[in-house]
Amino acid sequence: MDTQTTLTAEHAYLLAQITDRARIVLQIASQDRWPSRELTALARYLRAELIRQLTDEERLLFPAHEATLELSRLARDHARPRACVDTIAASARERGTRSPAQIATTVRDLLTQLHNHLATEQATLTAPGRPTISTAALGACPHRWYPLTEGPTIDLDALPAERLLDAIGDRLHRLPRGEHLDLCSRTDPGKFCDALASGEDDYGFTYLACGLDQWRVRVTRRLEG
């Protein structure tokens, strides 16, 4: 059962996760060293979780409220963190001419933007005495699923069965073409793989282990033809 049922709780969890990853980047950059692995980890989390949060708010949360100038301003303000994430992701892929001090400034700017924007968003959307429900409560994937799905091996039994397709589908959508990950389960995940295969993306499935309580299937996102 997800405990992040209010927007405030959801924002707090997301911001804490981003801040923890950013703090490591800033610590290394302060030593005038390029935080290659740490910046990549931050960029992956931002692309997977922050960008999805912004999209889910626009898709699920904003339409549930009366259209106002304040709400329109919140939606427009989403462009700023999106641009900042793009800069961080590009720097993680290829450093170019950016220095550790420059990437540190970008990361600090993002944290400042998020603190201010999320606080404004909560104040605008939360009615007195009635907290606004989170995007997860409206059907989005909870942010707490990220560590359960981000690695090269995913334990299907650790995720709620009723949301399994959403969680794994979201992770596979981020999987680069030509790469793979493994799905493990105590039972045969064949029917689940069939459901994944019925989507728009092209995946290949290979059984690596079959047993009474140990099943492993490798899922490869095929290259475009």
PyMOL commands that place a pseudoatom at each C-alpha (Angstrom):
pseudoatom trace, name=CA, resn=MET, resi=1, chain=A, elem=C, hetatm=0, pos=[0.000, 0.000, 0.000]
pseudoatom trace, name=CA, resn=ASP, resi=2, chain=A, elem=C, hetatm=0, pos=[1.510, 3.329, -1.064]
pseudoatom trace, name=CA, resn=THR, resi=3, chain=A, elem=C, hetatm=0, pos=[1.650, 5.907, 1.720]
pseudoatom trace, name=CA, resn=GLN, resi=4, chain=A, elem=C, hetatm=0, pos=[2.228, 8.844, -0.614]
pseudoatom trace, name=CA, resn=THR, resi=5, chain=A, elem=C, hetatm=0, pos=[-1.456, 9.632, -1.034]
pseudoatom trace, name=CA, resn=THR, resi=6, chain=A, elem=C, hetatm=0, pos=[-1.142, 13.421, -0.853]
pseudoatom trace, name=CA, resn=LEU, resi=7, chain=A, elem=C, hetatm=0, pos=[0.666, 15.684, -3.298]
pseudoatom trace, name=CA, resn=THR, resi=8, chain=A, elem=C, hetatm=0, pos=[2.746, 17.127, -0.450]
pseudoatom trace, name=CA, resn=ALA, resi=9, chain=A, elem=C, hetatm=0, pos=[4.017, 13.678, 0.563]
pseudoatom trace, name=CA, resn=GLU, resi=10, chain=A, elem=C, hetatm=0, pos=[4.706, 12.739, -3.041]
pseudoatom trace, name=CA, resn=HIS, resi=11, chain=A, elem=C, hetatm=0, pos=[6.650, 15.943, -3.636]
pseudoatom trace, name=CA, resn=ALA, resi=12, chain=A, elem=C, hetatm=0, pos=[8.620, 15.484, -0.416]
pseudoatom trace, name=CA, resn=TYR, resi=13, chain=A, elem=C, hetatm=0, pos=[9.711, 11.971, -1.384]
pseudoatom trace, name=CA, resn=LEU, resi=14, chain=A, elem=C, hetatm=0, pos=[10.646, 13.000, -4.923]
pseudoatom trace, name=CA, resn=LEU, resi=15, chain=A, elem=C, hetatm=0, pos=[12.598, 16.050, -3.770]
pseudoatom trace, name=CA, resn=ALA, resi=16, chain=A, elem=C, hetatm=0, pos=[14.463, 14.033, -1.121]
pseudoatom trace, name=CA, resn=GLN, resi=17, chain=A, elem=C, hetatm=0, pos=[15.531, 11.453, -3.713]
pseudoatom trace, name=CA, resn=ILE, resi=18, chain=A, elem=C, hetatm=0, pos=[16.716, 14.135, -6.128]
pseudoatom trace, name=CA, resn=THR, resi=19, chain=A, elem=C, hetatm=0, pos=[18.522, 16.054, -3.369]
pseudoatom trace, name=CA, resn=ASP, resi=20, chain=A, elem=C, hetatm=0, pos=[20.386, 12.950, -2.182]
pseudoatom trace, name=CA, resn=ARG, resi=21, chain=A, elem=C, hetatm=0, pos=[21.695, 12.261, -5.697]
pseudoatom trace, name=CA, resn=ALA, resi=22, chain=A, elem=C, hetatm=0, pos=[22.470, 15.927, -6.339]
pseudoatom trace, name=CA, resn=ARG, resi=23, chain=A, elem=C, hetatm=0, pos=[24.405, 16.239, -3.084]
pseudoatom trace, name=CA, resn=ILE, resi=24, chain=A, elem=C, hetatm=0, pos=[26.858, 13.560, -4.222]
pseudoatom trace, name=CA, resn=VAL, resi=25, chain=A, elem=C, hetatm=0, pos=[27.350, 15.316, -7.557]
pseudoatom trace, name=CA, resn=LEU, resi=26, chain=A, elem=C, hetatm=0, pos=[27.984, 18.629, -5.814]
pseudoatom trace, name=CA, resn=GLN, resi=27, chain=A, elem=C, hetatm=0, pos=[30.409, 17.083, -3.355]
pseudoatom trace, name=CA, resn=ILE, resi=28, chain=A, elem=C, hetatm=0, pos=[32.601, 15.681, -6.126]
pseudoatom trace, name=CA, resn=ALA, resi=29, chain=A, elem=C, hetatm=0, pos=[32.330, 18.831, -8.256]
pseudoatom trace, name=CA, resn=SER, resi=30, chain=A, elem=C, hetatm=0, pos=[33.467, 20.921, -5.266]
pseudoatom trace, name=CA, resn=GLN, resi=31, chain=A, elem=C, hetatm=0, pos=[36.776, 18.999, -5.460]
pseudoatom trace, name=CA, resn=ASP, resi=32, chain=A, elem=C, hetatm=0, pos=[37.130, 20.121, -9.099]
pseudoatom trace, name=CA, resn=ARG, resi=33, chain=A, elem=C, hetatm=0, pos=[36.541, 16.576, -10.316]
pseudoatom trace, name=CA, resn=TRP, resi=34, chain=A, elem=C, hetatm=0, pos=[34.050, 15.586, -12.995]
pseudoatom trace, name=CA, resn=PRO, resi=35, chain=A, elem=C, hetatm=0, pos=[31.245, 13.491, -11.375]
pseudoatom trace, name=CA, resn=SER, resi=36, chain=A, elem=C, hetatm=0, pos=[30.773, 11.109, -14.284]
pseudoatom trace, name=CA, resn=ARG, resi=37, chain=A, elem=C, hetatm=0, pos=[28.986, 8.154, -12.665]
pseudoatom trace, name=CA, resn=GLU, resi=38, chain=A, elem=C, hetatm=0, pos=[27.179, 10.290, -10.131]
pseudoatom trace, name=CA, resn=LEU, resi=39, chain=A, elem=C, hetatm=0, pos=[25.918, 12.701, -12.791]
pseudoatom trace, name=CA, resn=THR, resi=40, chain=A, elem=C, hetatm=0, pos=[24.691, 9.775, -14.881]
pseudoatom trace, name=CA, resn=ALA, resi=41, chain=A, elem=C, hetatm=0, pos=[22.795, 8.389, -11.880]
pseudoatom trace, name=CA, resn=LEU, resi=42, chain=A, elem=C, hetatm=0, pos=[21.224, 11.793, -11.222]
pseudoatom trace, name=CA, resn=ALA, resi=43, chain=A, elem=C, hetatm=0, pos=[20.299, 12.251, -14.885]
pseudoatom trace, name=CA, resn=ARG, resi=44, chain=A, elem=C, hetatm=0, pos=[18.669, 8.830, -15.058]
pseudoatom trace, name=CA, resn=TYR, resi=45, chain=A, elem=C, hetatm=0, pos=[16.566, 9.524, -11.995]
pseudoatom trace, name=CA, resn=LEU, resi=46, chain=A, elem=C, hetatm=0, pos=[15.538, 12.953, -13.247]
pseudoatom trace, name=CA, resn=ARG, resi=47, chain=A, elem=C, hetatm=0, pos=[14.544, 11.613, -16.659]
pseudoatom trace, name=CA, resn=ALA, resi=48, chain=A, elem=C, hetatm=0, pos=[12.660, 8.678, -15.184]
pseudoatom trace, name=CA, resn=GLU, resi=49, chain=A, elem=C, hetatm=0, pos=[10.977, 10.257, -12.162]
pseudoatom trace, name=CA, resn=LEU, resi=50, chain=A, elem=C, hetatm=0, pos=[10.955, 14.059, -12.289]
pseudoatom trace, name=CA, resn=ILE, resi=51, chain=A, elem=C, hetatm=0, pos=[9.940, 14.337, -15.944]
pseudoatom trace, name=CA, resn=ARG, resi=52, chain=A, elem=C, hetatm=0, pos=[7.273, 11.682, -15.371]
pseudoatom trace, name=CA, resn=GLN, resi=53, chain=A, elem=C, hetatm=0, pos=[5.997, 13.608, -12.336]
pseudoatom trace, name=CA, resn=LEU, resi=54, chain=A, elem=C, hetatm=0, pos=[5.607, 16.771, -14.404]
pseudoatom trace, name=CA, resn=THR, resi=55, chain=A, elem=C, hetatm=0, pos=[3.869, 14.871, -17.188]
pseudoatom trace, name=CA, resn=ASP, resi=56, chain=A, elem=C, hetatm=0, pos=[1.565, 13.032, -14.787]
pseudoatom trace, name=CA, resn=GLU, resi=57, chain=A, elem=C, hetatm=0, pos=[0.579, 16.286, -13.098]
pseudoatom trace, name=CA, resn=GLU, resi=58, chain=A, elem=C, hetatm=0, pos=[-0.366, 17.789, -16.448]
pseudoatom trace, name=CA, resn=ARG, resi=59, chain=A, elem=C, hetatm=0, pos=[-2.180, 14.610, -17.486]
pseudoatom trace, name=CA, resn=LEU, resi=60, chain=A, elem=C, hetatm=0, pos=[-3.903, 13.594, -14.246]
pseudoatom trace, name=CA, resn=LEU, resi=61, chain=A, elem=C, hetatm=0, pos=[-3.799, 16.390, -11.686]
pseudoatom trace, name=CA, resn=PHE, resi=62, chain=A, elem=C, hetatm=0, pos=[-4.293, 19.685, -13.478]
pseudoatom trace, name=CA, resn=PRO, resi=63, chain=A, elem=C, hetatm=0, pos=[-7.437, 18.638, -15.432]
pseudoatom trace, name=CA, resn=ALA, resi=64, chain=A, elem=C, hetatm=0, pos=[-9.132, 17.814, -12.120]
pseudoatom trace, name=CA, resn=HIS, resi=65, chain=A, elem=C, hetatm=0, pos=[-8.976, 21.501, -11.128]
pseudoatom trace, name=CA, resn=GLU, resi=66, chain=A, elem=C, hetatm=0, pos=[-10.752, 24.518, -12.513]
pseudoatom trace, name=CA, resn=ALA, resi=67, chain=A, elem=C, hetatm=0, pos=[-8.752, 26.288, -15.222]
pseudoatom trace, name=CA, resn=THR, resi=68, chain=A, elem=C, hetatm=0, pos=[-7.215, 29.454, -13.770]
pseudoatom trace, name=CA, resn=LEU, resi=69, chain=A, elem=C, hetatm=0, pos=[-4.337, 31.780, -14.566]
pseudoatom trace, name=CA, resn=GLU, resi=70, chain=A, elem=C, hetatm=0, pos=[-2.408, 30.272, -11.644]
pseudoatom trace, name=CA, resn=LEU, resi=71, chain=A, elem=C, hetatm=0, pos=[-2.856, 26.758, -13.024]
pseudoatom trace, name=CA, resn=SER, resi=72, chain=A, elem=C, hetatm=0, pos=[-1.732, 27.860, -16.483]
pseudoatom trace, name=CA, resn=ARG, resi=73, chain=A, elem=C, hetatm=0, pos=[1.329, 29.451, -14.910]
pseudoatom trace, name=CA, resn=LEU, resi=74, chain=A, elem=C, hetatm=0, pos=[2.184, 26.214, -13.103]
pseudoatom trace, name=CA, resn=ALA, resi=75, chain=A, elem=C, hetatm=0, pos=[2.008, 24.279, -16.367]
pseudoatom trace, name=CA, resn=ARG, resi=76, chain=A, elem=C, hetatm=0, pos=[4.234, 26.822, -18.144]
pseudoatom trace, name=CA, resn=ASP, resi=77, chain=A, elem=C, hetatm=0, pos=[6.711, 26.718, -15.270]
pseudoatom trace, name=CA, resn=HIS, resi=78, chain=A, elem=C, hetatm=0, pos=[7.283, 23.017, -15.976]
pseudoatom trace, name=CA, resn=ALA, resi=79, chain=A, elem=C, hetatm=0, pos=[9.359, 24.069, -18.993]
pseudoatom trace, name=CA, resn=ARG, resi=80, chain=A, elem=C, hetatm=0, pos=[12.158, 25.354, -16.737]
pseudoatom trace, name=CA, resn=PRO, resi=81, chain=A, elem=C, hetatm=0, pos=[12.983, 22.107, -14.874]
pseudoatom trace, name=CA, resn=ARG, resi=82, chain=A, elem=C, hetatm=0, pos=[12.553, 20.167, -18.130]
pseudoatom trace, name=CA, resn=ALA, resi=83, chain=A, elem=C, hetatm=0, pos=[15.207, 22.351, -19.790]
pseudoatom trace, name=CA, resn=CYS, resi=84, chain=A, elem=C, hetatm=0, pos=[17.494, 21.979, -16.775]
pseudoatom trace, name=CA, resn=VAL, resi=85, chain=A, elem=C, hetatm=0, pos=[17.134, 18.188, -16.850]
pseudoatom trace, name=CA, resn=ASP, resi=86, chain=A, elem=C, hetatm=0, pos=[17.960, 18.182, -20.572]
pseudoatom trace, name=CA, resn=THR, resi=87, chain=A, elem=C, hetatm=0, pos=[21.176, 20.099, -19.821]
pseudoatom trace, name=CA, resn=ILE, resi=88, chain=A, elem=C, hetatm=0, pos=[22.154, 17.688, -17.049]
pseudoatom trace, name=CA, resn=ALA, resi=89, chain=A, elem=C, hetatm=0, pos=[21.374, 14.653, -19.198]
pseudoatom trace, name=CA, resn=ALA, resi=90, chain=A, elem=C, hetatm=0, pos=[23.392, 16.032, -22.114]
pseudoatom trace, name=CA, resn=SER, resi=91, chain=A, elem=C, hetatm=0, pos=[26.344, 16.734, -19.799]
pseudoatom trace, name=CA, resn=ALA, resi=92, chain=A, elem=C, hetatm=0, pos=[26.121, 13.191, -18.414]
pseudoatom trace, name=CA, resn=ARG, resi=93, chain=A, elem=C, hetatm=0, pos=[26.277, 11.741, -21.940]
pseudoatom trace, name=CA, resn=GLU, resi=94, chain=A, elem=C, hetatm=0, pos=[29.102, 13.976, -23.143]
pseudoatom trace, name=CA, resn=ARG, resi=95, chain=A, elem=C, hetatm=0, pos=[30.931, 16.451, -20.968]
pseudoatom trace, name=CA, resn=GLY, resi=96, chain=A, elem=C, hetatm=0, pos=[31.965, 18.783, -23.784]
pseudoatom trace, name=CA, resn=THR, resi=97, chain=A, elem=C, hetatm=0, pos=[33.468, 22.027, -22.498]
pseudoatom trace, name=CA, resn=ARG, resi=98, chain=A, elem=C, hetatm=0, pos=[31.549, 22.161, -19.232]
pseudoatom trace, name=CA, resn=SER, resi=99, chain=A, elem=C, hetatm=0, pos=[33.577, 22.349, -16.024]
pseudoatom trace, name=CA, resn=PRO, resi=100, chain=A, elem=C, hetatm=0, pos=[32.704, 20.765, -12.648]
pseudoatom trace, name=CA, resn=ALA, resi=101, chain=A, elem=C, hetatm=0, pos=[31.823, 24.245, -11.368]
pseudoatom trace, name=CA, resn=GLN, resi=102, chain=A, elem=C, hetatm=0, pos=[29.413, 24.816, -14.265]
pseudoatom trace, name=CA, resn=ILE, resi=103, chain=A, elem=C, hetatm=0, pos=[27.569, 21.545, -13.808]
pseudoatom trace, name=CA, resn=ALA, resi=104, chain=A, elem=C, hetatm=0, pos=[27.376, 22.261, -10.066]
pseudoatom trace, name=CA, resn=THR, resi=105, chain=A, elem=C, hetatm=0, pos=[25.692, 25.581, -10.844]
pseudoatom trace, name=CA, resn=THR, resi=106, chain=A, elem=C, hetatm=0, pos=[23.167, 23.826, -13.088]
pseudoatom trace, name=CA, resn=VAL, resi=107, chain=A, elem=C, hetatm=0, pos=[22.374, 21.256, -10.407]
pseudoatom trace, name=CA, resn=ARG, resi=108, chain=A, elem=C, hetatm=0, pos=[21.936, 23.940, -7.743]
pseudoatom trace, name=CA, resn=ASP, resi=109, chain=A, elem=C, hetatm=0, pos=[19.663, 25.897, -10.081]
pseudoatom trace, name=CA, resn=LEU, resi=110, chain=A, elem=C, hetatm=0, pos=[17.500, 22.821, -10.546]
pseudoatom trace, name=CA, resn=LEU, resi=111, chain=A, elem=C, hetatm=0, pos=[17.196, 22.257, -6.800]
pseudoatom trace, name=CA, resn=THR, resi=112, chain=A, elem=C, hetatm=0, pos=[16.215, 25.890, -6.255]
pseudoatom trace, name=CA, resn=GLN, resi=113, chain=A, elem=C, hetatm=0, pos=[13.650, 25.714, -9.050]
pseudoatom trace, name=CA, resn=LEU, resi=114, chain=A, elem=C, hetatm=0, pos=[12.115, 22.554, -7.630]
pseudoatom trace, name=CA, resn=HIS, resi=115, chain=A, elem=C, hetatm=0, pos=[11.909, 23.854, -4.062]
pseudoatom trace, name=CA, resn=ASN, resi=116, chain=A, elem=C, hetatm=0, pos=[10.128, 26.996, -5.220]
pseudoatom trace, name=CA, resn=HIS, resi=117, chain=A, elem=C, hetatm=0, pos=[7.904, 25.389, -7.839]
pseudoatom trace, name=CA, resn=LEU, resi=118, chain=A, elem=C, hetatm=0, pos=[6.727, 22.473, -5.713]
pseudoatom trace, name=CA, resn=ALA, resi=119, chain=A, elem=C, hetatm=0, pos=[5.898, 24.786, -2.814]
pseudoatom trace, name=CA, resn=THR, resi=120, chain=A, elem=C, hetatm=0, pos=[3.915, 27.065, -5.140]
pseudoatom trace, name=CA, resn=GLU, resi=121, chain=A, elem=C, hetatm=0, pos=[2.172, 24.085, -6.688]
pseudoatom trace, name=CA, resn=GLN, resi=122, chain=A, elem=C, hetatm=0, pos=[1.085, 22.738, -3.311]
pseudoatom trace, name=CA, resn=ALA, resi=123, chain=A, elem=C, hetatm=0, pos=[-0.152, 26.144, -2.168]
pseudoatom trace, name=CA, resn=THR, resi=124, chain=A, elem=C, hetatm=0, pos=[-2.114, 26.620, -5.397]
pseudoatom trace, name=CA, resn=LEU, resi=125, chain=A, elem=C, hetatm=0, pos=[-3.677, 23.172, -5.634]
pseudoatom trace, name=CA, resn=THR, resi=126, chain=A, elem=C, hetatm=0, pos=[-4.308, 22.283, -1.993]
pseudoatom trace, name=CA, resn=ALA, resi=127, chain=A, elem=C, hetatm=0, pos=[-7.684, 23.424, -0.732]
pseudoatom trace, name=CA, resn=PRO, resi=128, chain=A, elem=C, hetatm=0, pos=[-7.938, 24.440, 2.955]
pseudoatom trace, name=CA, resn=GLY, resi=129, chain=A, elem=C, hetatm=0, pos=[-8.595, 21.363, 5.060]
pseudoatom trace, name=CA, resn=ARG, resi=130, chain=A, elem=C, hetatm=0, pos=[-8.501, 19.047, 2.040]
pseudoatom trace, name=CA, resn=PRO, resi=131, chain=A, elem=C, hetatm=0, pos=[-5.041, 17.983, 0.781]
pseudoatom trace, name=CA, resn=THR, resi=132, chain=A, elem=C, hetatm=0, pos=[-4.734, 17.352, -2.937]
pseudoatom trace, name=CA, resn=ILE, resi=133, chain=A, elem=C, hetatm=0, pos=[-4.250, 13.675, -3.725]
pseudoatom trace, name=CA, resn=SER, resi=134, chain=A, elem=C, hetatm=0, pos=[-1.030, 12.589, -5.395]
pseudoatom trace, name=CA, resn=THR, resi=135, chain=A, elem=C, hetatm=0, pos=[-0.517, 11.548, -9.001]
pseudoatom trace, name=CA, resn=ALA, resi=136, chain=A, elem=C, hetatm=0, pos=[0.123, 8.010, -7.712]
pseudoatom trace, name=CA, resn=ALA, resi=137, chain=A, elem=C, hetatm=0, pos=[-3.322, 8.002, -6.099]
pseudoatom trace, name=CA, resn=LEU, resi=138, chain=A, elem=C, hetatm=0, pos=[-4.717, 8.899, -9.527]
pseudoatom trace, name=CA, resn=GLY, resi=139, chain=A, elem=C, hetatm=0, pos=[-3.019, 5.952, -11.225]
pseudoatom trace, name=CA, resn=ALA, resi=140, chain=A, elem=C, hetatm=0, pos=[0.588, 7.004, -11.862]
pseudoatom trace, name=CA, resn=CYS, resi=141, chain=A, elem=C, hetatm=0, pos=[3.479, 4.720, -10.875]
pseudoatom trace, name=CA, resn=PRO, resi=142, chain=A, elem=C, hetatm=0, pos=[4.699, 5.551, -7.332]
pseudoatom trace, name=CA, resn=HIS, resi=143, chain=A, elem=C, hetatm=0, pos=[8.234, 6.924, -7.110]
pseudoatom trace, name=CA, resn=ARG, resi=144, chain=A, elem=C, hetatm=0, pos=[9.128, 4.275, -4.534]
pseudoatom trace, name=CA, resn=TRP, resi=145, chain=A, elem=C, hetatm=0, pos=[9.096, 1.710, -7.367]
pseudoatom trace, name=CA, resn=TYR, resi=146, chain=A, elem=C, hetatm=0, pos=[12.208, 3.226, -8.978]
pseudoatom trace, name=CA, resn=PRO, resi=147, chain=A, elem=C, hetatm=0, pos=[14.829, 1.212, -7.028]
pseudoatom trace, name=CA, resn=LEU, resi=148, chain=A, elem=C, hetatm=0, pos=[12.777, -1.952, -7.615]
pseudoatom trace, name=CA, resn=THR, resi=149, chain=A, elem=C, hetatm=0, pos=[12.785, -1.566, -11.392]
pseudoatom trace, name=CA, resn=GLU, resi=150, chain=A, elem=C, hetatm=0, pos=[15.911, 0.375, -12.349]
pseudoatom trace, name=CA, resn=GLY, resi=151, chain=A, elem=C, hetatm=0, pos=[18.593, -2.324, -12.093]
pseudoatom trace, name=CA, resn=PRO, resi=152, chain=A, elem=C, hetatm=0, pos=[19.509, -4.979, -14.675]
pseudoatom trace, name=CA, resn=THR, resi=153, chain=A, elem=C, hetatm=0, pos=[17.444, -7.594, -12.802]
pseudoatom trace, name=CA, resn=ILE, resi=154, chain=A, elem=C, hetatm=0, pos=[13.873, -7.022, -11.636]
pseudoatom trace, name=CA, resn=ASP, resi=155, chain=A, elem=C, hetatm=0, pos=[12.153, -9.171, -9.025]
pseudoatom trace, name=CA, resn=LEU, resi=156, chain=A, elem=C, hetatm=0, pos=[8.550, -9.353, -10.195]
pseudoatom trace, name=CA, resn=ASP, resi=157, chain=A, elem=C, hetatm=0, pos=[7.427, -10.672, -6.813]
pseudoatom trace, name=CA, resn=ALA, resi=158, chain=A, elem=C, hetatm=0, pos=[8.538, -7.424, -5.116]
pseudoatom trace, name=CA, resn=LEU, resi=159, chain=A, elem=C, hetatm=0, pos=[5.970, -5.356, -7.041]
pseudoatom trace, name=CA, resn=PRO, resi=160, chain=A, elem=C, hetatm=0, pos=[2.182, -5.302, -6.615]
pseudoatom trace, name=CA, resn=ALA, resi=161, chain=A, elem=C, hetatm=0, pos=[0.609, -7.761, -9.045]
pseudoatom trace, name=CA, resn=GLU, resi=162, chain=A, elem=C, hetatm=0, pos=[-2.219, -5.426, -10.012]
pseudoatom trace, name=CA, resn=ARG, resi=163, chain=A, elem=C, hetatm=0, pos=[0.257, -2.727, -11.177]
pseudoatom trace, name=CA, resn=LEU, resi=164, chain=A, elem=C, hetatm=0, pos=[3.006, -4.987, -12.472]
pseudoatom trace, name=CA, resn=LEU, resi=165, chain=A, elem=C, hetatm=0, pos=[2.380, -4.311, -16.152]
pseudoatom trace, name=CA, resn=ASP, resi=166, chain=A, elem=C, hetatm=0, pos=[2.490, -0.543, -15.593]
pseudoatom trace, name=CA, resn=ALA, resi=167, chain=A, elem=C, hetatm=0, pos=[5.708, -0.702, -13.578]
pseudoatom trace, name=CA, resn=ILE, resi=168, chain=A, elem=C, hetatm=0, pos=[7.638, -2.976, -15.941]
pseudoatom trace, name=CA, resn=GLY, resi=169, chain=A, elem=C, hetatm=0, pos=[6.209, -1.340, -19.043]
pseudoatom trace, name=CA, resn=ASP, resi=170, chain=A, elem=C, hetatm=0, pos=[7.440, 2.043, -17.825]
pseudoatom trace, name=CA, resn=ARG, resi=171, chain=A, elem=C, hetatm=0, pos=[10.913, 0.614, -17.169]
pseudoatom trace, name=CA, resn=LEU, resi=172, chain=A, elem=C, hetatm=0, pos=[11.134, -1.145, -20.539]
pseudoatom trace, name=CA, resn=HIS, resi=173, chain=A, elem=C, hetatm=0, pos=[10.113, 2.038, -22.300]
pseudoatom trace, name=CA, resn=ARG, resi=174, chain=A, elem=C, hetatm=0, pos=[13.295, 3.628, -20.919]
pseudoatom trace, name=CA, resn=LEU, resi=175, chain=A, elem=C, hetatm=0, pos=[15.444, 0.668, -21.984]
pseudoatom trace, name=CA, resn=PRO, resi=176, chain=A, elem=C, hetatm=0, pos=[17.718, 1.662, -24.899]
pseudoatom trace, name=CA, resn=ARG, resi=177, chain=A, elem=C, hetatm=0, pos=[17.230, -0.324, -28.085]
pseudoatom trace, name=CA, resn=GLY, resi=178, chain=A, elem=C, hetatm=0, pos=[19.530, -3.328, -28.292]
pseudoatom trace, name=CA, resn=GLU, resi=179, chain=A, elem=C, hetatm=0, pos=[19.861, -3.625, -24.496]
pseudoatom trace, name=CA, resn=HIS, resi=180, chain=A, elem=C, hetatm=0, pos=[18.223, -6.074, -22.133]
pseudoatom trace, name=CA, resn=LEU, resi=181, chain=A, elem=C, hetatm=0, pos=[17.170, -6.747, -18.556]
pseudoatom trace, name=CA, resn=ASP, resi=182, chain=A, elem=C, hetatm=0, pos=[16.119, -9.875, -16.673]
pseudoatom trace, name=CA, resn=LEU, resi=183, chain=A, elem=C, hetatm=0, pos=[12.773, -10.575, -15.019]
pseudoatom trace, name=CA, resn=CYS, resi=184, chain=A, elem=C, hetatm=0, pos=[12.840, -12.993, -12.074]
pseudoatom trace, name=CA, resn=SER, resi=185, chain=A, elem=C, hetatm=0, pos=[9.892, -14.661, -10.389]
pseudoatom trace, name=CA, resn=ARG, resi=186, chain=A, elem=C, hetatm=0, pos=[8.918, -17.647, -8.285]
pseudoatom trace, name=CA, resn=THR, resi=187, chain=A, elem=C, hetatm=0, pos=[6.330, -18.580, -10.934]
pseudoatom trace, name=CA, resn=ASP, resi=188, chain=A, elem=C, hetatm=0, pos=[6.354, -18.750, -14.726]
pseudoatom trace, name=CA, resn=PRO, resi=189, chain=A, elem=C, hetatm=0, pos=[6.036, -15.152, -16.027]
pseudoatom trace, name=CA, resn=GLY, resi=190, chain=A, elem=C, hetatm=0, pos=[4.974, -16.344, -19.471]
pseudoatom trace, name=CA, resn=LYS, resi=191, chain=A, elem=C, hetatm=0, pos=[1.514, -14.741, -19.468]
pseudoatom trace, name=CA, resn=PHE, resi=192, chain=A, elem=C, hetatm=0, pos=[2.993, -11.501, -18.196]
pseudoatom trace, name=CA, resn=CYS, resi=193, chain=A, elem=C, hetatm=0, pos=[5.566, -11.507, -21.014]
pseudoatom trace, name=CA, resn=ASP, resi=194, chain=A, elem=C, hetatm=0, pos=[2.760, -12.100, -23.513]
pseudoatom trace, name=CA, resn=ALA, resi=195, chain=A, elem=C, hetatm=0, pos=[1.050, -8.971, -22.204]
pseudoatom trace, name=CA, resn=LEU, resi=196, chain=A, elem=C, hetatm=0, pos=[4.282, -6.976, -22.608]
pseudoatom trace, name=CA, resn=ALA, resi=197, chain=A, elem=C, hetatm=0, pos=[4.719, -8.310, -26.134]
pseudoatom trace, name=CA, resn=SER, resi=198, chain=A, elem=C, hetatm=0, pos=[1.264, -7.062, -27.124]
pseudoatom trace, name=CA, resn=GLY, resi=199, chain=A, elem=C, hetatm=0, pos=[2.361, -3.426, -26.723]
pseudoatom trace, name=CA, resn=GLU, resi=200, chain=A, elem=C, hetatm=0, pos=[3.725, -1.084, -29.354]
pseudoatom trace, name=CA, resn=ASP, resi=201, chain=A, elem=C, hetatm=0, pos=[7.425, -1.651, -28.600]
pseudoatom trace, name=CA, resn=ASP, resi=202, chain=A, elem=C, hetatm=0, pos=[9.273, -4.633, -30.047]
pseudoatom trace, name=CA, resn=TYR, resi=203, chain=A, elem=C, hetatm=0, pos=[10.760, -6.948, -27.407]
pseudoatom trace, name=CA, resn=GLY, resi=204, chain=A, elem=C, hetatm=0, pos=[12.399, -10.349, -27.511]
pseudoatom trace, name=CA, resn=PHE, resi=205, chain=A, elem=C, hetatm=0, pos=[11.972, -12.845, -24.672]
pseudoatom trace, name=CA, resn=THR, resi=206, chain=A, elem=C, hetatm=0, pos=[14.388, -15.644, -23.757]
pseudoatom trace, name=CA, resn=TYR, resi=207, chain=A, elem=C, hetatm=0, pos=[14.013, -18.047, -20.825]
pseudoatom trace, name=CA, resn=LEU, resi=208, chain=A, elem=C, hetatm=0, pos=[17.282, -18.308, -18.904]
pseudoatom trace, name=CA, resn=ALA, resi=209, chain=A, elem=C, hetatm=0, pos=[16.005, -20.426, -16.012]
pseudoatom trace, name=CA, resn=CYS, resi=210, chain=A, elem=C, hetatm=0, pos=[12.915, -22.559, -15.505]
pseudoatom trace, name=CA, resn=GLY, resi=211, chain=A, elem=C, hetatm=0, pos=[12.163, -24.241, -12.211]
pseudoatom trace, name=CA, resn=LEU, resi=212, chain=A, elem=C, hetatm=0, pos=[9.636, -24.856, -9.501]
pseudoatom trace, name=CA, resn=ASP, resi=213, chain=A, elem=C, hetatm=0, pos=[10.287, -21.517, -7.857]
pseudoatom trace, name=CA, resn=GLN, resi=214, chain=A, elem=C, hetatm=0, pos=[13.094, -19.932, -9.886]
pseudoatom trace, name=CA, resn=TRP, resi=215, chain=A, elem=C, hetatm=0, pos=[12.224, -18.404, -13.229]
pseudoatom trace, name=CA, resn=ARG, resi=216, chain=A, elem=C, hetatm=0, pos=[14.281, -15.874, -15.183]
pseudoatom trace, name=CA, resn=VAL, resi=217, chain=A, elem=C, hetatm=0, pos=[13.375, -14.309, -18.515]
pseudoatom trace, name=CA, resn=ARG, resi=218, chain=A, elem=C, hetatm=0, pos=[15.655, -11.977, -20.452]
pseudoatom trace, name=CA, resn=VAL, resi=219, chain=A, elem=C, hetatm=0, pos=[13.811, -9.164, -22.207]
pseudoatom trace, name=CA, resn=THR, resi=220, chain=A, elem=C, hetatm=0, pos=[15.622, -7.419, -25.058]
pseudoatom trace, name=CA, resn=ARG, resi=221, chain=A, elem=C, hetatm=0, pos=[14.373, -4.276, -26.704]
pseudoatom trace, name=CA, resn=ARG, resi=222, chain=A, elem=C, hetatm=0, pos=[15.029, -5.003, -30.333]
pseudoatom trace, name=CA, resn=LEU, resi=223, chain=A, elem=C, hetatm=0, pos=[16.795, -2.633, -32.686]
pseudoatom trace, name=CA, resn=GLU, resi=224, chain=A, elem=C, hetatm=0, pos=[14.668, -0.827, -35.228]
pseudoatom trace, name=CA, resn=GLY, resi=225, chain=A, elem=C, hetatm=0, pos=[14.454, -2.615, -38.535]
for i in range(1, 225): cmd.bond("trace and resi %d" % i, "trace and resi %d" % (i + 1))
show_as sticks, trace
zoom trace
